[in-house]
Amino acid sequence: MTISVYRVTAVGNGEEAEISMEISNGKEVQQIKGTVSAAMFSEMGLPLNLRSPLLIERDRCEEILRCMKLHSAVKKGISLLGYARNTARTLSHKLKMKGYSDEIAEEAVEYLKEKGYIRERDDAFLFAENLARHKHYGKNRIRKEMFAKGFPEDVIREALELTEIDFAEICVARIRSMGGIGIFHHTEEKNKAIPALMRYGFSYQDIREATAILRDEEE
């Protein structure tokens, strides 16, 4: 079997290199063409302007193919991030669903994290703020939503520990949407309201503080 690189072309304003290879077993010839980033290409040690086909070993061929797949996964990841914010976990899952191997998907995601395309800590604070301010969720519900969204446990913990959200005030807004402090004036309604508030993620302490605020407003 012979493997040769027969063409290398700079594309994408020099940000990428298109590599054309030919694999022959003496009977059949397979042609492969793909792109890699300029940084990947510079590490390969291939000449940019080939005067004649360059014979390479199988290992080198496999590395070029791996770089082609990785570059493709990175570009797909950037495209997906253009539609919506993604955590590393969700983006990795989406890339795997697109047909990339586990190894390539995870390596692409790590690259995108290093380059700042994925900013989980910033996104975690924004996500927590949005759930609290606009959906009136308590801390426990936000924690579950963030975990389901794919945020790592340490990022979730940091976002919830450092946030300046007053969950008692958020609980006040939730109680108002449920009918106001009047629902606590009747035992049956109160017994329904407290479990409901806890499902929204509020603690007993949040509920006590929220009802105290609302009772003070009544006076």
N, C-alpha and C positions, 0 to 999 in steps of 0.2 A: 504494500500500500504506500502510495506517495501522497503527501499533503503539501500544497503550495499556496502561498499568498501571491496573487497575480495582479492585484490592484489595490491601491490605497488612495482615497480621495478626501480632501478636507471639505467638510460641509457645515452648514449652520454657522456661517461667518467664522469658521475656524474653531468653533466650540466643540465640534464632533469630528470623528474620522470614520469614513465608511470603508470597511475592509471586505474585500472579495477573496474567497478561498476556493480551492478546487481539491477534492479528494478522489483519488482514483485507485481502484484495486486491480487495474489491468484490463478489466472487462467493462466496468461501469464507472461513470464519472458523475460525481455529485458536486454541484456548485452551491456555495453558501455566501450570503452577503448580509452584513449587519453593521450597525454603528456602535461606537464606543465614545465616551467623553474624551476630550483632549487630554485630560489628566491621566486617564487610563491608558491612552495610546502612548503617552510619553514614557510610561513605565514598562511598556512592552519591548522597547528597543527596536521597533520596526522602522525602516526608512519610510519617509513620507512619499518620496517619488521613486517608485520602482522602475528600473530599466528592464528588468527581466523577472520572471517568477522566482519567488524565494521559497526554497524547500524548508519545511519546518517539521519538528518531531510531533508525535501524537500528544504528548503532555502540553506542549506549547499551543497546539490547536485547541485542546480542551480548555485551556486558560482563556484563550481568545473568545471561545464560545461562551464561557462563563461570564466574561466581561460584557459581551453583547446582551446576554439575558439580564444581567444586573443593571446595565444602562437603560434597557427597555423598562425594567421594573421601576427604576427611579423616575423616569419620565411619566409612566402611568401613575405613579404615586403623586407626583406634582399635579397632574391633571385632576386626580380625584380630590386633592386638597383644594383645588380651585373651585370645586362645587360646594364643599362644606368642610368645616373643621373636623379633623379626625384625631383620635388618640393613636398612639403607636400600635396598640392592640387591635383596634378596629381597622386601621389602614393595612396592617399585616394580614388580617383576615380577608379583606377585600382583594388584596393582591393575590392571595392564594386562590380565591374564588375565580380570579381572572386566568388562572392556570400556571402561575409561577410556583416554583418549589418552595418548601418551607425555608430552606437556607437562603435562597435568593430574596424572598419576600422580607425576611427578617434583616438581612444585610442592607437591603434598600431602605428599610425603615430607619435603621441605625444611621445611615448616611444622611437621610432627611432630617433626623433629629439633630445631628451634629451641625448641619448647615442652617438650622433655624427654621426649617419649613414646618416642623412640628414643635409647638411650644406648650407642652402639657400643663405646666404650672400656671402660665398666664391664662390658658383656656379654662383651667379648673376654677380659678377665681371668678372668671366671667360667667361660667356655667352655674356655679353656686349662687352668685348674685342674682342671676336671671331667675332661677328657681325660687329663690326667697322673695325677691321684690315683685315679680310678675305672677308667679303661681301660688305664692303664699305657702310654701312648703317649710316644714321644720327641719332641723339639722339631721335627724335620723332618716327622714325620707330623702333628703338631698344626698346623704351618704350612699343610700341604695341606688339612687338614680345615677350617681357618678360612677359607681362600680359597674352598673349595667352598661354605661357608656364606654367603659374600657379604661378609665383612669386607674393608674397603679395605687395601691393602698397608701404608700407614703405621700403621694401627691394629694390624695383625698384628705388625709389627716392634716397635712400642712395647710391646705386651703380652708378647712373648717376651723382649725385652731387660730389662724391668723386673720380670718375675716372679721370685719367690724360690724357685721350684721347683728342687730338686736333681735333675737328670735322671739322675745316676749312681745315686741312691737309687731312682728310679723304675725304672731298668734292673734294679736288684737284684730288685725285686718282680716284674718281667717274667720274669727268669731263674728265679726260684723257681717261678713258675707253669708254666714249661716243664720243670721237673724238677730245678732246682737246679744247683749248681756241678759236679755229677757229669757233666753233659753236655759239659763242657770237658775231661774226663779222657780222652776217646777222640777220635781225630782225625776219624773219620767224623761223629760227632755234633757235634763242634765246628764242622766245615765246613758243617753245616746250620744250626747255631744262630746263627752270626754273620750270615749273610744274612737270616735270619728277624728278628733283632733290628734290623737296619738297615731292614727293611721296616716295622717298628713305629716307625721314626723316630729310632733312637739312632745316635749317631756312634761312630767307633772309640774316641774318648776316653772316652765314656760307658761303653762295654763294658769297656774296660781298667780303669777305676775301679771298676765294679760287680763284676767278677770278683776284683779285689784285695780288696774289702770281704768278699766271700763266702769267699775263701781264708783271710783273717784270722780269720773266724768259725769256720772248721774247725779251726784250730790251738788 
